[in-house]
Amino acid sequence: MEADSPIRRQSDRPRRQDPARGLKPLRRKPKTLTEEPELRDVSPGGGGGMVLSLPPGGRDRAGRNPAQRGGSGPAVTEEQGTLVGVTETGVAPDPETLRRAREIAARLAVSRPRTDRTSRRGAGDIASVPYRGGSDDIDLDRTLEQLTEHPVPEDEDIIVRERVTTTRSVVLLVDLSGSMRGERARTAAAAVGALAAELLRDNLAVIAFWSDAAVLSRLGQHVPPERLVESMLRIPARGLTNLAFPLQVARRELARVPARDARVLLLSDCVHNAGPDPRPFAARLPRLDILLDVTGEQDPELARDLARLGRGRLRQVRTYRDVAPALSAFFDE
């Protein structure tokens, strides 16, 4: 496709309507942040050097004194859907959380990504994807379908055929704000461990957030599940909830990934009380599914808006036993 094509010269084409326009005001007015939120990279090789402070009493969210806790060495996953392993000291971190993670993983049924087997060339699978400057092999049938809906096209309305992998890219956003203390934190950590064990053949990024955020793993790093659980439990739940910031971080993480198999999962109570309205950022993601913790304060209306704008699903979680069927439902498409 030439750079001076008529599609690129349509400077007067009408803009598409923003799906986040016309939304009702948020139920609660979030605090305006006086400083930009901080993103800390504590993933392997990230060099973030996060210094974690503990809540009063000197114990973390699992009720342990850090001086009595072992290190976070690698774990071993025997097969898909299981989670086993110990730390370098031979002592598993927070056995109850790991037990829950194993139970969730055993009940997960995550289907593999779909592939277009009728369009196979050589060693790679060919898929129809929106034009992003990397291919000139236009899929005429799919492009004509797009032009039926959008007579004045934009670049992304041109569908081209490119080789794609069948590896999913998933960004898991986990709320560790002050409202997620106690059992909520254990459920969140167990969900992280279980999903990491299940998606061994996929790319999983894990980002914990409050008013700031911390990257625990990036796409392609394949951090052992137990290490992710331990990292989660080292972070004390504190601060306000800024949902907009992790959604922006997730979008940047997925920027180089084809939208076909990219998605974001958000585990939170959705009580957004700091930062800008998160709904416009949800609309910019390829897909956003919401795992809403309803064991305490929650904002189901905002959760519904986020899932709808993100073209995803909403599932409620009351106990850790609800996590497996909810996650399975997200991938059952």
LUMRO-40069 format. One record per residue (C-alpha): y, x, z; residue in three letters. Coordinates in steps of 0.5 Angstrom, whole numbers, padded with zeros to 4 digits, always signed. Each point is the difference from the previous one (the first is absolute). Layout:
<sites>
YXZALA/...
</sites>
This chain:
<sites>
+0000+0000+0000MET/+0007+0003-0002GLU/+0005+0001+0005ALA/+0005-0003-0005ASP/-0004-0007-0001SER/+0003-0006+0000PRO/-0003-0002+0007ILE/+0004+0006+0004ARG/+0006-0002-0004ARG/+0001-0007+0003GLN/+0005+0001+0005SER/+0002-0007+0000ASP/-0007-0003+0001ARG/+0000-0005+0006PRO/-0002+0003+0007ARG/-0006-0003+0003ARG/+0001-0004+0006GLN/-0001+0003+0006ASP/-0006-0003+0004PRO/+0003+0001+0007ALA/+0007-0003-0002ARG/+0001-0007+0003GLY/-0004+0001+0006LEU/+0002-0003+0007LYS/+0003+0005+0005PRO/-0005+0003+0005LEU/-0002-0004+0006ARG/+0003+0006+0004ARG/+0005+0005-0001LYS/-0002+0007+0000PRO/+0004+0005+0003LYS/+0004+0004-0005THR/-0002+0008+0000LEU/+0005+0005+0001THR/-0004+0005-0002GLU/-0005+0001-0006GLU/-0007-0001+0002PRO/-0004+0007+0001GLU/-0007+0001-0004LEU/-0004+0005+0003ARG/-0006+0003-0004ASP/-0006+0002+0005VAL/-0005-0001-0006SER/-0004+0006-0001PRO/+0004+0006-0003GLY/+0006-0005+0001GLY/+0004+0005+0005GLY/+0003-0006+0004GLY/-0001+0003+0007GLY/+0001-0007+0003MET/+0002+0001+0008VAL/-0003-0006+0003LEU/+0003-0003+0006SER/-0005-0004+0005LEU/+0002-0006+0004PRO/+0002+0000+0007PRO/-0006+0002+0004GLY/-0002+0005-0005GLY/-0006-0003-0003ARG/-0001-0003-0007ASP/-0002-0006-0003ARG/-0007+0001+0001ALA/+0002+0001+0008GLY/-0002+0007+0000ARG/+0004+0006+0002ASN/+0001+0005-0006PRO/-0003+0006+0005ALA/-0006-0003+0000GLN/-0001-0002-0008ARG/-0004+0005-0005GLY/+0003+0002-0006GLY/-0001-0004-0007SER/-0005+0004-0004GLY/-0003-0003-0006PRO/-0005-0006+0000ALA/-0006-0001-0005VAL/-0001-0007-0003THR/-0008-0001-0002GLU/+0001-0005-0005GLU/+0005-0006-0002GLN/+0002-0004+0005GLY/-0002+0004+0006THR/+0004+0004+0005LEU/-0003+0006+0004VAL/+0002+0007+0003GLY/+0003+0004+0006VAL/+0006+0004+0001THR/+0000+0008+0000GLU/-0001-0001+0008THR/-0006-0004-0001GLY/+0003-0006+0003VAL/+0002-0006-0004ALA/+0007-0003+0001PRO/+0001-0006+0003ASP/-0008-0003-0001PRO/+0002-0007+0000GLU/+0005+0000-0006THR/-0005+0004-0004LEU/-0006-0005+0002ARG/+0005-0005-0003ARG/+0001+0004-0006ALA/-0007+0000-0001ARG/-0001-0007+0001GLU/+0005-0002-0005ILE/-0002+0005-0005ALA/-0007-0003+0000ALA/+0002-0007-0001ARG/+0005+0002-0006LEU/-0002-0002-0007ALA/+0005+0004-0004VAL/-0001-0001-0008SER/+0001+0005-0005ARG/+0006+0000-0005PRO/-0002-0004-0006ARG/+0000+0004-0007THR/+0001-0002-0007ASP/-0007+0002-0002ARG/+0001-0002-0007THR/+0006+0005-0002SER/-0004+0006+0002ARG/+0002+0007-0004ARG/-0003+0006+0001GLY/-0001+0002+0008ALA/+0006-0004+0002GLY/+0001-0008+0001ASP/+0006-0003-0004ILE/+0004-0005+0003ALA/+0006-0004-0002SER/+0006+0002+0004VAL/+0008-0001+0000PRO/+0003+0005-0004TYR/+0003+0006+0004ARG/+0001+0005-0006GLY/-0007+0003+0000GLY/-0003-0003-0006SER/+0001-0003-0006ASP/-0006-0004-0001ASP/+0002-0007+0000ILE/-0004-0006+0002ASP/+0003-0005-0005LEU/-0004-0006+0003ASP/+0002+0001+0007ARG/+0007+0002-0002THR/+0001-0006-0004LEU/-0002-0004+0006GLU/+0006+0003+0004GLN/+0005-0001-0005LEU/-0002-0008+0000THR/+0003+0000+0007GLU/+0005+0005-0001HIS/+0003+0000-0007PRO/+0005+0005+0001VAL/-0005+0006+0003PRO/+0001+0005+0005GLU/-0004+0007-0001ASP/-0005-0003+0005GLU/-0001-0006-0004ASP/-0004+0005-0005ILE/-0007+0001+0002ILE/-0003+0006-0003VAL/-0007+0003+0001ARG/-0001+0006+0005GLU/-0006+0003+0003ARG/+0000-0002+0007VAL/-0005+0002+0006THR/-0004-0005+0004THR/+0003+0003+0007THR/+0004-0005+0004ARG/+0006+0002+0003SER/+0002-0003+0007VAL/+0006+0001+0004VAL/-0002-0003+0007LEU/+0007-0001+0005LEU/-0002-0001+0007VAL/+0005-0002+0005ASP/+0001+0004+0006LEU/+0006-0003+0003SER/+0001-0002+0007GLY/-0003-0007-0001SER/-0006+0003-0002MET/-0003+0003+0006ARG/-0006-0001+0004GLY/-0006-0004-0004GLU/+0004+0000-0006ARG/+0001+0007-0001ALA/-0008+0001+0001ARG/-0001-0005-0005THR/+0005+0003-0005ALA/-0004+0007+0001ALA/-0006-0003-0001ALA/+0002-0003-0006ALA/+0002+0007-0003VAL/-0006+0003+0002GLY/-0005-0005-0003ALA/+0004-0001-0007LEU/+0001+0008+0000ALA/-0008+0000+0000ALA/-0001-0006-0005GLU/+0005+0003-0005LEU/-0003+0007-0001LEU/+0000+0000-0007ARG/+0007-0003+0000ASP/+0007+0003+0001ASN/+0002-0002+0007LEU/+0007+0002+0003ALA/+0002-0002+0007VAL/+0007-0001+0003ILE/+0001-0002+0007ALA/+0007-0003+0001PHE/+0005-0003+0005TRP/+0008+0001-0001SER/-0003+0007-0003ASP/-0006+0001-0004ALA/-0006+0006+0000ALA/-0004+0002-0005VAL/-0007+0001+0002LEU/-0003+0001-0006SER/+0002+0000-0008ARG/-0004-0003-0006LEU/-0005+0005-0002GLY/-0001+0004+0007GLN/-0006-0004+0002HIS/+0001+0001+0008VAL/-0006-0001+0004PRO/+0000-0007+0003PRO/-0001+0002+0007GLU/+0006+0005-0001ARG/+0004-0006-0002LEU/-0002-0004+0006VAL/+0002+0006+0005GLU/+0007+0001-0004SER/+0001-0007+0001MET/-0001+0000+0008LEU/+0004+0006+0001ARG/+0006-0004-0002ILE/+0003-0004+0005PRO/+0002-0007-0002ALA/+0008+0000+0001ARG/+0006-0002-0003GLY/+0002-0006-0005LEU/-0003-0003-0006THR/+0003+0002-0007ASN/-0005-0003-0005LEU/+0005+0002-0006ALA/-0001+0008+0001PHE/-0007+0000+0000PRO/+0000-0004-0006LEU/+0005+0005-0004GLN/-0005+0005+0002VAL/-0006-0003-0003ALA/+0004-0001-0006ARG/+0001+0007-0001ARG/-0007+0002+0002GLU/-0003-0004-0006LEU/+0006+0002-0005ALA/-0005+0004-0004ARG/-0006-0005+0001VAL/-0001-0005-0006PRO/+0001-0007+0003ALA/-0007-0003-0002ARG/-0003+0003+0006ASP/+0005+0001+0005ALA/+0002-0004+0006ARG/+0003+0000+0007VAL/-0003-0003+0006LEU/+0004-0001+0006LEU/-0002-0001+0007LEU/+0005-0003+0005SER/+0003-0006+0004ASP/+0006+0000-0005CYS/+0005-0001+0005VAL/+0005+0004-0004HIS/+0006+0002+0005ASN/+0003+0006-0003ALA/+0003+0002-0007GLY/+0001-0004-0007PRO/-0004-0006-0002ASP/-0007+0002-0002PRO/-0001-0005-0005ARG/+0003+0003-0006PRO/-0004+0006+0001PHE/-0006-0004+0000ALA/+0001-0003-0007ALA/+0000+0007-0003ARG/-0007+0002+0002LEU/-0006-0001-0004PRO/-0003-0004+0005ARG/+0001-0001+0007LEU/-0005-0003+0005ASP/+0002-0002+0007ILE/-0005+0001+0006LEU/+0004-0004+0005LEU/-0002+0001+0008ASP/+0001-0007+0003VAL/-0002+0002+0007THR/+0007+0001+0003GLY/+0007-0001-0003GLU/+0000-0001-0008GLN/+0004-0002-0006ASP/-0004-0004-0004PRO/+0005-0003-0005GLU/+0002+0008-0002LEU/-0007+0001+0000ALA/-0001-0005-0006ARG/+0006+0002-0003ASP/-0002+0007-0001LEU/-0007-0002-0002ALA/+0003-0004-0005ARG/+0005+0004-0003LEU/-0005+0006+0000GLY/-0005-0004-0004ARG/-0005+0001+0006GLY/-0004-0004+0005ARG/+0002-0002+0007LEU/-0006+0000+0006ARG/+0001+0000+0007GLN/-0004+0004+0005VAL/-0001-0002+0007ARG/-0005+0005+0002THR/-0003+0006-0003TYR/-0006-0004-0002ARG/+0005-0004-0005ASP/+0002+0007-0004VAL/-0007+0001-0004ALA/+0001-0007-0003PRO/+0007+0000-0001ALA/+0000+0007-0004LEU/-0006-0002-0004SER/+0004-0006-0002ALA/+0005+0004-0003PHE/-0004+0004-0004PHE/-0004-0006-0003ASP/+0003-0001-0006GLU/
</sites>
